Amino acid sequence: MTDRSIMRGRGVRQPFARVAFLLASLLALAGSLVSVPALAAETATEMAGERYFVRLGLQVREALGKTLASLPDFDAQTMRILTSHSANGSLDWIWSSLIVLAGSFVAGAMALTLCERWLFARFLNERMPDGAGTRSTRIIFLIARGAIMLLAVAPFMAVAVAIAFAFISGHPASRVSVLIGLEGAFTFLVLRIVLRAILAPGLPGGRMLPLSTRQSNSLYRGLMTAGGLSIAMMAVCDWMEALGLEPAGHRLGLILTVGMTCLLLSAVAIVNRKALTGLLASAGLHEEETPSPVRRFITRIWLPVLIAYFAVAFLVSALRVLLQEDAAIGLVAAPIYALIIWAAVLGILILVIDRLLLPRLDSERQLDRRTRDLARAEASAGEVHDEGETRAQAAAEAMEAERHRLPYRDLLDHGASILAVVVAAGSILVKWGVDITGSDSIVGNAFEICVIVFLAYMAYRAVELAIDRQIHRENGNKSEGGHDMEIGGVGESRLATLLPIFRNFLLISIVSIGAMIVLSEMGVNIGPLFAGAGVVGLAVGFGAQTLIRDIFSGAFFLFDDAFRKGEYIDIGSVKGTVEKISIRSMQLRHHNGPLNTVPFGEIKYVKNFSRDWAVMKLAFRVTYDTDVEKMRKLIKKFGQSLLEHEEYGPKFLQPVKSQGVTALEDSAMIVRVKFMTRPGDQFELRKVVYSGIRDLCEANGIHFAHRQVTVRVAQEDGEQRELSEAEKTAAAGAARALLDQEAAARTGGGSTDDR
């Protein structure tokens, strides 16, 4: 039968047949475009892929031919089958079935409404979220409300089925028709429950998605309308198949249903594009965060990509229907399924995070417990208990504790968002028949690689975050005055010094292991890589002995806690503050500014000026007529006054004390004082002590001796005479020799004085 004769058939004049014929003609054109080049390709080459397309094109062409051939008699066959289910040969049973179905809907809806109202009033009204509750509380509320709505579906189905069987139990065709209608109603109610749990229309306090009430209501109405029409058309197709109607009409009905669903969902996406764009841009972000470039790119292209997806899904689904394969509406509704799965997985993961991994410290239960603990502590201390102040203090402490845990919670939330997106994308691939778990498929390997990369990324970020926060905490405990100290300030803790090295080691290990596993999943044999790494390591060991010595020396210096970051040390050849420690060297910043990089292997000893305490000893030259006892008492009194000073007192570990006369010179007595401070404070206090003792001596008539050298020249008979130039040179040389000797004694005896 030709296409022209088909068009002249009486079936084409009917509305349904005309629509079906137009749709079939479009698919015939698509099948022709596939099959004709494929036939030419088959004659030109014997490649397996081309033979597959040849067979596919021929099958589509044959299926279209059979469908078009059955269209002229479609109306007559349909009428004959429908009347065969009636005892008197009429179609009255269809109208009676529709009336019974409508009555079942009305009665079931009344039972559903009454049950929902009673259950809501009994269990949920007192727990209605106001937007101030935690997110886990809102998720639990939405789950509980969905469970109640699902329970209310049971009375609906019970009443509707009871009415249906009460009126049409004796007629099989009517019973099948009503049951298919009730099945569609049940699917519609389940869709209503799911969308109300995700979008929460009319319930801004319990909504989890960043949508306004107007946007949520619009999106909910659009999806319910599209879903309701698609479910109704799908029910009609199932009804046609159950009654044994023409298979060609059933196939065309399925294709029409798929096409209408694509158009409806595209219309919903276009109408609500602003709301969906805002959802993609801000989902999972804090208010102060800005979307990443990747997310901004997705917000620009998602709508045309979605429409293109619906077009491709329609073509593939139509071809599958013609080839009598399982397809129906699954591919078209895959984005909706993915959205539902994404929301469900993300909600469950958030509950796990907030209830098990990191329980919220600012929840009502935690606040009540913290308030009771504070009240008991106040009662034990004998303080007056104020309920309002105690509650406010508990809330402030909970907020502060929760603020410290916020980075970890953000990391887990970020991982949960990624995992939910991966699961949703996997559901779309499954709908398309892609094997994501098989080890032999490319997609399966790519999916496993994505999982490995995700786990490595989460481990990397967790290690980095935990150690960086610990380093920050250790640095925060350091003395604030150490930054202004001249030499020997208090450094960081030992843990703060070792943690950066340990962090780098862990991060490199995570990246290396993750890369090796990814290469293994890609089919790369990583055995030779390990062998090559061993050979390279052996070569490095032989050719870089100095490097190995530096690494091991540094490790033992750090294990011995010889120095820490921020401490002032002297290693003989150079001195300064430790600014950076790497695996083989460290950097010392001299107090005059230069930065020195020193390999650990070059260090022979370490003199640390920043540990425990420091003793400063000061020497004063006084004249021989000085009352030493009086000076000792004055210094002691001066030391006590410094201890009572508001600024300098806390910096002394031991007060300023006089050590008495420690040396006698030709022109002076050497009186020495000492004091003990924290490392680094001795240089600031030295200035104070010098200035104070000078003022103290001046006020009490104690004079400092000036350095002088007396040269005696032999005289004859007591006569005074002018010295010759030779005698003057000899006297100057004697004085210079004495001064050099004293300077050498001071330099060489410094260690003795400092003991």
C-alpha positions in Angstrom: 0.0 0.0 0.0 1.4 3.4 -1.0 1.6 6.5 1.1 -0.9 8.2 -1.2 -3.4 5.4 -0.8 -3.0 5.5 2.9 -3.7 9.2 2.9 -6.9 8.6 1.0 -8.1 6.0 3.6 -11.1 6.9 5.7 -9.0 6.5 8.9 -6.9 9.5 8.1 -10.0 11.7 8.2 -10.4 11.1 11.9 -8.6 13.5 14.3 -6.5 10.9 16.1 -5.6 9.2 12.9 -4.5 12.5 11.3 -2.2 13.3 14.3 -0.8 9.8 14.3 -0.2 9.8 10.5 1.6 13.2 10.7 3.8 11.9 13.6 4.5 8.6 11.8 5.5 10.5 8.6 8.1 12.5 10.5 9.5 9.3 11.9 9.5 7.7 8.5 11.5 10.6 7.2 14.0 10.2 10.1 14.2 6.5 9.5 14.8 7.1 5.8 17.6 9.5 6.5 19.2 6.8 8.7 18.6 3.8 6.4 19.5 5.1 2.9 23.0 6.2 3.7 23.4 3.1 5.8 22.6 0.9 2.8 25.1 2.7 0.7 27.7 2.4 3.5 27.0 -1.4 3.8 27.8 -1.9 0.1 30.9 0.2 0.3 32.5 -1.2 3.5 32.1 -4.1 5.9 32.9 -2.3 9.1 30.9 -3.6 12.1 29.7 -0.2 13.2 28.2 0.6 9.8 26.5 -2.7 9.6 24.8 -2.0 12.9 23.4 1.3 11.6 22.3 -0.5 8.4 20.3 -3.0 10.5 18.9 -0.3 12.7 17.7 1.8 9.7 16.1 -1.2 8.1 14.3 -2.2 11.3 13.0 1.4 11.8 11.8 1.5 8.2 10.0 -1.8 8.5 8.3 -0.8 11.8 7.2 2.5 10.3 5.8 0.7 7.3 3.7 -1.7 9.4 2.5 1.2 11.5 1.4 3.3 8.5 -0.2 0.2 6.9 -2.4 -0.3 9.9 -3.7 3.3 10.2 -6.6 3.2 7.7 -8.4 0.4 9.6 -7.5 1.8 13.1 -10.9 3.3 13.8 -12.8 0.2 12.7 -10.6 -2.1 14.7 -10.8 0.1 17.8 -14.6 0.2 17.6 -14.8 -3.6 17.1 -12.6 -4.3 20.1 -14.4 -1.9 22.4 -17.9 -3.2 21.5 -16.6 -6.8 21.9 -16.3 -6.1 25.7 -20.0 -5.2 25.9 -22.8 -7.7 26.3 -25.2 -5.7 24.1 -22.6 -4.5 21.6 -22.7 -0.8 22.7 -20.2 1.5 24.4 -22.3 2.3 27.5 -19.8 0.4 29.7 -17.2 3.1 28.9 -19.4 5.9 30.2 -20.4 3.9 33.2 -16.7 3.2 33.9 -15.9 6.9 33.7 -18.7 7.7 36.1 -17.6 5.1 38.6 -13.9 6.3 38.2 -15.0 9.9 38.8 -17.0 8.9 41.9 -14.0 6.9 43.2 -11.8 9.9 42.7 -14.2 12.2 44.6 -14.7 9.8 47.5 -11.0 8.9 47.7 -10.1 12.6 47.7 -12.5 13.3 50.6 -10.9 10.5 52.6 -7.4 11.7 51.7 -8.2 15.2 52.8 -9.8 14.2 56.1 -6.9 11.8 56.9 -4.3 14.4 56.1 -5.9 17.1 58.2 -6.3 14.8 61.2 -2.7 13.5 61.0 -1.3 17.0 60.5 -3.3 18.3 63.5 -2.2 15.3 65.6 1.5 15.2 64.8 2.9 18.2 62.9 1.2 21.4 63.9 3.3 21.9 67.0 6.5 21.2 65.0 5.9 23.5 62.1 9.3 25.1 61.3 9.4 28.9 61.3 12.7 29.2 59.4 14.8 29.7 62.5 15.3 26.0 63.1 18.3 24.0 62.0 18.4 22.4 58.5 18.2 18.9 60.0 15.0 19.9 61.8 13.5 21.2 58.6 14.5 18.0 56.7 13.0 15.8 59.3 9.8 17.9 59.2 9.6 17.5 55.4 10.2 13.8 55.7 7.6 13.4 58.4 5.1 15.4 56.4 5.8 13.3 53.3 5.3 10.1 55.4 2.0 11.4 56.7 0.8 12.3 53.2 1.8 8.9 52.0 -0.1 7.3 54.8 -3.1 9.3 53.8 -3.0 7.8 50.3 -4.0 4.4 51.8 -7.5 5.6 52.7 -7.8 7.2 49.3 -7.0 3.9 47.6 -9.1 1.8 50.0 -12.2 4.0 49.4 -11.7 4.3 45.7 -11.1 0.6 45.1 -14.1 -0.3 47.3 -16.4 1.9 45.3 -15.0 0.6 42.0 -15.5 -3.0 42.9 -18.9 -2.3 44.4 -20.3 -1.0 41.1 -18.3 -2.7 38.3 -16.9 -6.0 39.8 -18.9 -8.1 37.3 -17.5 -6.5 34.2 -13.8 -7.3 33.5 -13.2 -4.5 30.9 -14.7 -1.9 33.3 -12.7 -3.2 36.2 -9.5 -3.0 34.2 -10.3 0.5 33.0 -11.0 1.8 36.6 -8.0 0.1 38.1 -5.7 1.7 35.4 -7.3 5.0 36.2 -6.7 4.5 40.0 -3.1 3.5 39.2 -2.6 6.7 37.4 -4.2 8.6 40.3 -1.8 6.9 42.8 1.2 7.8 40.6 -0.1 11.4 40.6 -0.4 11.5 44.4 3.1 10.1 44.8 4.4 12.8 42.5 2.6 15.4 44.6 4.2 14.1 47.8 7.7 14.2 46.3 7.4 17.6 44.8 5.9 19.1 48.0 8.8 17.6 50.0 11.4 19.1 47.6 9.8 22.5 46.7 7.7 23.0 49.9 5.2 25.4 48.2 3.5 27.7 50.7 5.9 26.7 53.4 8.9 29.1 53.4 10.0 28.1 56.9 10.6 24.5 55.9 11.9 25.0 52.4 15.5 23.8 51.8 16.0 25.1 48.3 16.9 28.7 47.8 13.6 29.6 46.1 11.1 32.3 47.0 7.5 31.4 47.7 6.3 32.7 44.3 9.0 30.7 42.5 8.4 27.6 44.5 4.6 27.8 43.8 5.1 28.4 40.1 7.5 25.6 39.7 5.3 23.2 41.7 2.2 24.1 39.6 4.1 23.7 36.4 5.6 20.3 37.2 2.3 19.0 38.6 0.5 20.1 35.5 3.0 18.5 33.2 3.2 15.4 35.3 -0.6 15.1 35.5 -1.1 15.3 31.8 1.7 12.9 31.1 0.4 10.4 33.6 -3.1 10.7 32.1 -1.8 10.1 28.5 0.3 7.2 29.8 -2.8 5.7 31.5 -4.7 5.9 28.2 -1.8 4.1 26.4 -1.8 1.4 29.1 -5.6 1.1 28.8 -5.3 0.6 25.0 -2.8 -2.1 25.5 -4.8 -3.8 28.3 -8.0 -4.0 26.2 -6.1 -5.4 23.2 -6.4 -2.4 20.9 -4.4 -2.1 17.8 -0.6 -2.2 18.6 0.2 0.4 16.0 -2.2 2.9 17.7 -0.6 2.0 21.0 2.8 2.7 19.7 1.7 6.0 18.2 0.1 6.9 21.5 3.3 6.3 23.4 5.2 8.4 20.9 2.6 11.2 21.2 2.8 10.9 25.0 6.6 11.2 24.9 6.5 14.2 22.6 3.8 16.0 24.7 5.9 15.4 27.9 8.9 16.9 26.2 7.0 20.0 25.2 5.4 20.4 28.6 8.7 20.0 30.5 10.4 22.4 28.1 7.7 24.9 28.7 8.0 24.6 32.5 11.8 25.1 32.2 11.3 28.2 30.0 8.7 29.7 32.2 10.7 29.1 35.4 14.1 29.8 33.9 14.9 32.6 36.4 14.1 30.5 39.4 16.0 27.5 38.1 19.0 29.6 37.1 19.1 31.1 40.7 18.8 27.6 42.1 21.8 26.4 40.1 23.8 29.5 41.0 23.3 29.5 44.7 22.5 25.9 45.7 24.9 24.8 48.4 26.5 28.3 48.8 26.4 30.7 51.7 25.0 34.1 51.2 28.4 35.8 51.2 29.9 33.3 48.8 30.1 34.0 45.0 29.5 31.3 42.4 32.6 29.7 40.8 33.3 30.3 37.1 32.2 26.7 36.3 28.9 27.3 38.0 28.4 30.6 36.2 29.0 28.8 32.9 26.5 26.2 33.8 23.9 28.8 34.6 24.3 30.3 31.1 24.0 27.0 29.1 21.7 24.8 31.1 18.4 25.9 29.3 19.5 25.2 25.7 21.2 22.0 26.9 18.1 20.8 28.6 15.9 21.6 25.6 18.4 19.8 23.3 18.3 16.8 25.8 14.5 16.7 25.5 14.7 16.7 21.7 17.3 13.8 21.7 15.4 11.9 24.3 12.2 12.2 22.3 13.9 10.9 19.1 15.5 8.0 20.9 12.4 7.1 22.8 10.3 7.2 19.6 12.7 4.9 17.9 12.7 2.5 20.8 8.9 2.5 20.8 8.9 1.6 17.1 11.4 -1.1 17.7 9.3 -2.4 20.6 12.0 -1.9 23.2 11.6 -0.7 26.7 11.6 3.1 26.7 8.2 4.8 27.2 8.7 8.0 29.1 11.8 7.0 31.1 14.4 8.9 29.1 12.3 12.1 28.9 11.6 12.1 32.7 15.2 11.3 33.6 16.1 14.9 34.5 13.1 15.0 36.9 14.2 11.6 38.4 17.7 13.0 38.7 16.4 16.1 40.5 14.4 14.0 43.0 17.4 11.6 43.6 19.7 14.6 44.1 17.4 16.2 46.6 16.9 12.9 48.5 20.6 12.0 48.6 21.6 15.5 49.6 18.9 15.5 52.4 20.0 12.2 53.7 23.7 13.2 53.7 22.9 16.4 55.5 21.0 14.5 58.2 24.0 12.2 58.6 26.3 15.2 58.9 24.2 17.1 61.3 23.0 14.2 63.4 26.0 11.8 63.4 29.2 13.2 62.1 29.0 16.8 63.4 25.9 17.2 65.6 24.7 20.8 65.8 25.8 22.5 69.0 23.2 25.3 68.7 20.2 23.1 68.4 17.4 23.4 71.0 18.4 20.2 72.7 22.0 21.1 73.0 21.1 24.6 74.3 18.9 23.1 76.9 21.6 20.8 78.1 24.2 23.6 78.1 21.8 25.8 80.0 21.3 23.1 82.7 25.1 22.7 83.0 25.6 26.4 83.5 22.8 26.6 86.0 24.4 23.7 88.0 27.8 25.4 87.9 26.2 28.7 89.1 24.5 26.9 91.9 27.7 25.2 93.0 29.5 28.5 93.0 26.8 30.1 95.1 25.8 32.6 92.4 22.3 33.9 91.9 20.7 32.1 89.0 19.0 34.1 86.2 17.3 32.0 83.6 17.5 34.6 80.8 21.2 35.4 81.3 22.1 31.7 81.6 20.2 30.9 78.4 21.9 33.8 76.6 25.3 32.7 77.8 24.6 29.1 76.7 23.5 30.4 73.2 26.7 32.5 72.9 29.0 29.6 73.9 27.1 27.3 71.4 27.5 29.9 68.6 31.2 30.3 69.3 31.7 26.5 69.4 29.7 26.0 66.2 31.8 28.8 64.5 34.9 26.8 65.1 33.4 23.7 63.5 32.0 25.6 60.5 35.0 24.9 58.2 34.6 21.1 58.8 30.9 21.4 58.2 31.4 23.3 55.0 33.8 20.6 53.8 31.4 17.8 54.5 28.5 19.8 52.9 30.7 20.4 49.8 31.4 16.7 49.6 27.7 15.8 50.1 26.8 18.2 47.2 29.3 16.6 44.9 28.2 13.1 45.9 24.6 14.0 45.3 25.3 15.4 41.9 27.3 12.3 41.0 24.5 10.0 42.1 22.0 12.0 40.1 24.1 12.0 37.0 24.6 8.2 37.4 20.8 7.8 37.5 20.5 9.6 34.2 23.1 7.3 32.7 21.3 4.2 34.0 18.1 5.5 32.4 19.9 5.6 29.1 21.1 2.0 29.6 24.7 2.9 30.3 26.6 0.4 32.5 28.3 2.5 35.2 29.4 -0.4 37.3 31.1 -2.6 34.8 34.8 -2.6 34.8 35.0 -3.2 31.0 33.1 -0.2 29.9 34.6 3.3 29.4 31.8 5.0 31.3 32.2 2.5 34.2 35.9 3.2 34.4 35.3 6.9 34.2 32.8 6.7 37.0 35.2 4.8 39.2 37.9 7.3 38.4 35.6 10.1 39.5 34.9 8.3 42.8 38.6 7.9 43.4 39.3 11.5 42.6 36.5 12.6 44.9 37.8 10.5 47.8 41.3 11.8 47.3 40.0 15.4 47.1 38.1 15.0 50.3 41.0 13.4 52.1 43.3 16.2 50.8 41.0 19.0 51.9 40.4 17.3 55.3 44.1 16.9 56.1 44.9 20.4 54.9 42.0 22.0 56.9 42.7 20.1 60.1 46.4 20.7 60.1 46.2 24.4 59.1 43.6 25.0 61.8 45.9 23.4 64.3 48.8 25.5 63.2 46.7 28.6 63.5 45.6 27.5 67.0 49.2 26.9 68.0 50.4 30.3 66.6 47.5 32.0 68.4 48.8 30.7 71.7 52.2 32.4 71.1 53.2 35.5 73.0 52.0 38.6 71.2 55.1 40.6 72.3 57.5 38.3 70.5 57.1 40.1 67.2 58.8 43.3 68.6 61.6 41.5 70.4 65.1 42.3 69.3 66.8 38.9 69.8 65.7 35.6 71.3 61.9 36.0 71.2 59.6 33.1 72.1 59.1 30.9 69.0 56.2 28.7 68.0 55.4 25.4 69.7 57.1 22.2 68.7 53.8 21.0 67.2 53.5 24.2 65.1 57.0 23.6 63.8 56.5 20.0 62.8 52.9 20.2 61.5 53.8 22.0 58.2 56.3 19.3 57.4 53.9 16.5 58.3 51.1 18.3 56.3 53.2 18.4 53.2 54.2 14.8 53.6 50.5 13.7 53.9 49.3 15.8 51.0 52.1 14.5 48.7 51.2 11.0 49.8 47.5 11.5 49.1 48.1 12.9 45.7 50.6 10.2 44.8 48.4 7.3 45.9 45.4 8.8 44.2 47.3 9.3 41.0 48.6 5.7 41.1 45.1 4.3 41.6 43.7 6.5 38.8 46.4 5.3 36.4 45.7 1.7 37.4 42.0 2.2 36.7 42.9 3.7 33.3 44.8 0.4 32.5 48.3 1.7 33.0 50.6 -0.9 34.6 52.0 0.9 37.6 54.5 -1.9 38.5 57.2 -0.5 36.3 56.6 2.9 37.9 57.4 1.6 41.3 60.4 -0.2 40.0 61.6 2.9 38.2 61.0 5.0 41.4 63.2 2.5 43.3 66.0 2.8 40.8 65.8 6.5 40.8 65.9 6.5 44.6 68.9 4.3 44.6 70.7 6.6 42.1 69.8 9.6 44.2 71.1 7.8 47.3 74.5 7.2 45.7 74.8 10.5 43.8 73.3 12.9 46.4 74.9 11.9 49.7 74.9 15.5 50.8 71.2 15.8 50.3 70.6 12.6 52.3 72.8 13.9 55.0 70.9 17.2 55.1 67.5 15.4 55.3 68.6 13.0 58.1 70.3 15.8 60.1 67.2 17.9 59.9 65.0 15.1 61.0 67.1 14.4 64.1 67.4 18.1 64.9 63.6 18.3 64.8 63.2 15.2 66.8 65.5 16.5 69.4 63.6 19.8 69.5 66.8 21.8 69.0 64.9 24.7 67.4 61.4 25.7 66.4 60.0 28.2 64.0 60.2 31.7 65.3 63.1 31.1 67.7 66.4 33.0 67.6 69.3 30.6 67.3 73.1 30.8 66.7 74.7 28.0 64.7 78.2 29.4 64.7 78.5 30.7 61.2 75.2 32.6 61.2 72.5 33.5 63.7 68.9 34.7 63.3 65.2 33.9 63.7 64.0 30.7 62.2 61.5 31.7 59.5 61.0 28.6 57.4 61.9 24.9 57.7 61.9 22.6 54.7 62.9 19.0 54.3 66.6 19.8 53.8 67.3 23.3 55.0 66.0 26.2 57.1 66.0 30.0 56.7 67.3 32.3 59.4 66.5 36.0 59.4 69.2 38.0 61.1 68.1 40.8 63.4 69.7 43.3 61.0 67.6 41.9 58.1 69.6 39.4 55.9 67.9 36.1 55.3 70.3 33.1 55.4 69.5 29.6 54.0 71.4 26.9 55.9 71.4 23.2 55.0 70.9 21.0 58.1 74.0 19.0 57.3 76.2 22.1 57.8 75.0 22.6 61.4 77.5 21.5 64.0 75.8 22.9 67.1 72.8 25.1 67.9 72.7 27.8 70.5 69.0 28.7 71.2 68.3 32.1 72.7 64.5 31.5 73.0 64.1 28.7 75.5 62.7 28.8 79.0 64.5 31.9 80.4 67.3 34.4 79.8 69.8 36.0 82.3 71.2 39.4 81.6 74.3 40.6 83.4 75.4 44.3 83.4 78.7 45.7 84.6 79.3 49.2 86.1 82.7 50.9 86.6 82.6 52.9 89.9 85.3 54.8 91.7 87.3 53.3 94.6 85.6 55.6 97.1 82.1 54.1 96.4 80.3 52.6 99.4 79.6 49.1 97.9 77.1 48.1 100.6 75.1 51.3 100.1 75.1 50.6 96.3 73.9 47.0 96.9 71.0 48.2 99.0 70.0 50.8 96.4 70.1 48.3 93.6 68.0 45.9 95.6 65.4 48.5 96.3 65.4 49.5 92.7 64.8 45.9 91.6 61.8 45.6 93.9 60.4 48.8 92.5 60.7 47.4 89.0 58.8 44.3 90.0 55.9 46.5 91.1 55.9 48.3 87.8 52.7 47.8 85.8 54.4 47.3 82.4 57.8 45.9 83.3 57.0 43.9 86.4 55.4 40.8 84.7 58.4 40.5 82.4 60.8 39.7 85.3 61.3 36.1 86.4 63.9 37.2 89.0 64.4 40.8 90.2 67.5 42.9 89.6 70.2 41.9 92.0 73.7 43.1 92.8 76.5 40.7 92.6 78.9 43.0 94.3 82.5 43.8 93.2 83.6 41.3 90.6 86.9 42.9 89.5 89.4 45.6 90.4 91.1 47.7 87.8 93.8 50.4 88.1 91.2 53.2 88.0 87.9 51.5 88.9 85.9 48.8 90.7 83.7 46.6 88.5 80.2 46.1 90.1 77.9 43.7 88.3 74.1 43.3 88.5 71.9 40.6 86.9 68.2 39.7 86.3 66.2 36.9 84.7 63.4 37.4 82.2 61.5 35.5 79.5 63.6 35.0 76.3 63.6 38.2 74.3 62.5 40.6 77.1 66.0 41.0 78.5 67.0 43.5 75.8 64.1 45.8 76.5 64.6 45.6 80.2 68.3 46.1 79.8 67.6 49.7 78.7 65.4 50.3 81.7 67.9 48.9 84.1 70.8 51.0 82.6 68.8 54.1 82.7 67.5 53.5 86.3 70.8 52.7 87.8 72.4 55.7 86.2 69.8 58.0 87.7 70.0 56.2 91.0 73.8 56.6 91.3 73.6 60.3 90.3 71.0 61.0 92.9 73.0 59.3 95.7 76.4 60.7 94.9 77.9 57.6 93.4 80.3 58.3 90.5 81.2 56.2 87.6 84.9 55.8 86.9 86.3 56.8 83.6 88.9 54.6 81.9 92.5 56.0 82.3 96.1 54.8 82.0 98.9 56.2 84.2 102.5 56.1 82.8 105.3 56.8 85.2 108.5 58.2 83.8 111.8 58.0 85.8 113.0 61.5 87.0 116.5 62.4 88.2 116.7 64.3 91.6 112.9 65.1 91.4 113.4 67.5 88.6 110.5 68.2 86.2 111.4 68.2 82.5 109.9 67.9 79.1 109.6 64.4 77.6 111.3 63.8 74.4 109.4 62.4 71.4 110.9 59.0 71.9 109.6 58.9 75.5 106.2 60.1 74.5 106.0 57.3 71.9 107.1 54.8 74.4 104.4 55.9 76.9 101.7 55.8 74.3 102.8 52.3 73.3 102.6 51.1 76.9 99.1 52.6 77.3 97.9 51.0 74.1 99.3 47.6 75.0 97.5 47.8 78.3 94.2 48.7 76.7 94.5 45.9 74.1 95.2 43.5 76.9 92.0 44.5 78.8 89.9 44.3 75.6 91.3 40.8 74.9 90.5 39.8 78.4 86.9 41.1 78.1 86.4 39.3 74.8 87.9 36.0 76.0 86.3 36.1 79.4 82.8 36.8 78.2 81.8 33.2 78.5 83.1 33.2 82.0 81.1 36.3 82.9 78.0 34.8 81.4 78.1 31.7 83.4 
